[in-house]
Structures are given as C-alpha cells and as structure tokens.
C-alpha cells in the first residue's frame, strides 16, 4: 500500500495548557484537524480548527480554518454556537455549562458546504486520583535506556468507582531555570569579544563596564512540560483499582532541578472511541522506534463528514471530566550532589516555547 505521509499537530488541552503530538496520517494536505471538547467545569469551551500540512512544512504555522460555523449540540437538539474572534479558535459563550448525564456532539459547517459531526458522547464524572508519588531509580546498569541514567519514576494510585469504562492519564510538569543575560558578549572584531548585556538583564554598559540599573526581567523562568505518550486504561481490566501506574519519568539532572520539580497528574473520563484513538496513537509512537514497527494505520478520530464520505477530517472532540493531584519533587530528594548547570547568557523566556518569566502562584 502506497502511503502519502504527512505530519500534523494535534493540540491536547490540559486545563488551559497545550500539548503538541506529531502524528503521521494518510491524507491530502489541507484536511481539517480538530482539537477541543467539553469538560466538567464551567466554560468557555474551546475548539481549535486548522488544516493538516506536509511533513516538511512548518507545523507551528499550520493554517487555521476560516469561514466555518461551529456548534456544540446537546441531546435535546439545543445548539450552542462557538465564535472565532481569534481565527481558527472557536469559543463557546461563558454562560454555557455542560451538564452531567447529558450527551453532546460537535457540528462543523465548513465554507465549502461540507458538514462534519462527532459521535454524541455523555458527560460522566470521574473519581479523584488517590495518590501520586515518586521513587528514585539509578539506571547505571541500563546504558541503552531511552531514559536518563538516573531519575524519578512517578506513579499514581486511583480507585475508579464512577460509571465509566475508560480513563486517560496525563501530566504537566514545571521546573525553574536560571540564565545570565548580563554576561552576554559580542564579537567586536580586533577587540575580540566584549560585554553586551541584554536589555532585559537589568544591566547597561556605562563607561565600557556592565552596570546594574534595575531588576532582571529574563533571568528566572519557569518551563512547562507535558506528557508525550498517551496513557489510557480500561477500567474493567484494572477491576476499578489502579496501583503503581507509572505515569511519568523526571531525569535527575541540573537542567530540571534548580530547586524542585512540580508535577500535576490528571485523570479523565473518556469514551471508547477516544480510548481506541489514543491506543492507536501510542502504538504508532512506540513503534516508530522499534525494529518491528507495526503497519501504519490512519488515525482518524471521532468525527466524519456526513454529506461527503470521501472528505477526511482528523482529531478529536472530547466530552470528558478531569480530576488532578499534584506533588513536588525536591532537589534534596536526589541522593547525591548534581553538577552545576551550564551557564547561558540568553533570555530565559526563549529557553523553549513553554518558558515564562511569570512565577507560578504555588512556587
């Protein structure tokens, strides 16, 4: 079978956070990709619509879908229209709140006349995560491990007694970094490298000397990380009790432990269609690094075009409730001293696209 491989990014909403996952699909460029859903908390609810792009295209510049009418429809036929004040980002009215026990689906009326709908799904509650904990592990005997030679395995325990069949687990991690933009230098030709502190560093060149004139605005940042592999579970398989489920791994390096590492674990109720979707994503992600890679399959999602069977659409519209539990791994939990982190004279806000100089409230 001849595969036309294209890359696109599906953004997973974790609260207000976004986690990119790159997938391979058999599709022409320009197919609609959907990311969004309803949660058990008050809205507004957000649905992102964009177009798939070629594997060699810049995934950060994926084209947004314009000219579409987007609705969330409940089991009584009531329509709630989503507005796209920001192109490609469709948002519900804040007064609309989903109700437990009711079913909802997404309807997209595209500019070209095609109509897409998701399968209706019931909003069900989910149980709390009982506990999240970590254990230090040294992997010196595993030189070929894909994980760091030493780090923390993060586990969860959960009792699932709600009327749900499938769950998804994900996590968000935050760690602090420190840079030294006042130490930046530039090449001045024959003079060699000379000091040139960044404006945000709080330093300025006065009489040829870097001199502090105010606070540094880009020395300390907090970097947010997200789970990279979909973790889903069949409640019947676990008998309603989940114990020591490994949800994350945090390398014990100075890059992650300036002082501590915060991790929040999320447990969400999902439908069978969403469960099957993420199982297939996980198989393909893990198979990509395997010598015995499984045959690729189209990862379609839970939407389809109702007036053109040949029109393709990818992604998910989820109807899900989530509960979270957080812990902090302290640098002192590492049973040895870390080597100092390599100093960087850059703006910490550009460490990654998920780097912010705004200190979290809980830090």
C-alpha positions, 0 to 999 in steps of 0.5 A, a space after each residue: 500500500 502506497 502511503 502519502 505521509 504527512 505530519 500534523 499537530 494535534 493540540 491536547 488541552 490540559 486545563 488551559 495548557 497545550 500539548 503538541 503530538 506529531 502524528 503521521 496520517 494518510 491524507 491530502 494536505 489541507 484536511 481539517 484537524 480538530 482539537 477541543 471538547 467539553 469538560 466538567 467545569 464551567 466554560 468557555 469551551 474551546 475548539 481549535 480548527 486548522 488544516 493538516 500540512 506536509 511533513 516538511 512544512 512548518 507545523 507551528 504555522 499550520 493554517 487555521 480554518 476560516 469561514 466555518 460555523 461551529 456548534 456544540 449540540 446537546 441531546 435535546 437538539 439545543 445548539 450552542 454556537 462557538 465564535 472565532 474572534 481569534 481565527 481558527 479558535 472557536 469559543 463557546 459563550 461563558 454562560 454555557 455549562 455542560 451538564 452531567 448525564 447529558 450527551 453532546 456532539 460537535 457540528 462543523 459547517 465548513 465554507 465549502 458546504 461540507 458538514 462534519 459531526 462527532 459521535 454524541 458522547 455523555 458527560 460522566 464524572 470521574 473519581 479523584 486520583 488517590 495518590 501520586 508519588 515518586 521513587 528514585 531509580 539509578 539506571 547505571 546498569 541500563 546504558 541503552 535506556 531511552 531514559 536518563 541514567 538516573 531519575 524519578 519514576 512517578 506513579 499514581 494510585 486511583 480507585 475508579 468507582 464512577 460509571 465509566 469504562 475508560 480513563 486517560 492519564 496525563 501530566 504537566 510538569 514545571 521546573 525553574 531555570 536560571 540564565 545570565 543575560 548580563 554576561 552576554 558578549 559580542 564579537 567586536 572584531 580586533 577587540 575580540 569579544 566584549 560585554 553586551 548585556 541584554 536589555 532585559 538583564 537589568 544591566 547597561 554598559 556605562 563607561 565600557 563596564 556592565 552596570 546594574 540599573 534595575 531588576 532582571 526581567 529574563 533571568 528566572 523562568 519557569 518551563 512547562 512540560 507535558 506528557 508525550 505518550 498517551 496513557 489510557 486504561 480500561 477500567 474493567 481490566 484494572 477491576 476499578 483499582 489502579 496501583 503503581 501506574 507509572 505515569 511519568 519519568 523526571 531525569 535527575 539532572 541540573 537542567 530540571 532541578 534548580 530547586 524542585 520539580 512540580 508535577 500535576 497528574 490528571 485523570 479523565 473520563 473518556 469514551 471508547 472511541 477516544 480510548 481506541 484513538 489514543 491506543 492507536 496513537 501510542 502504538 504508532 509512537 512506540 513503534 516508530 522506534 522499534 525494529 518491528 514497527 507495526 503497519 501504519 494505520 490512519 488515525 482518524 478520530 471521532 468525527 466524519 463528514 456526513 454529506 461527503 464520505 470521501 472528505 477526511 477530517 482528523 482529531 478529536 472532540 472530547 466530552 470528558 471530566 478531569 480530576 488532578 493531584 499534584 506533588 513536588 519533587 525536591 532537589 534534596 530528594 536526589 541522593 547525591 550532589 548534581 553538577 552545576 548547570 551550564 551557564 547561558 547568557 540568553 533570555 530565559 523566556 526563549 529557553 523553549 516555547 513553554 518558558 515564562 518569566 511569570 512565577 507560578 502562584 504555588 512556587 
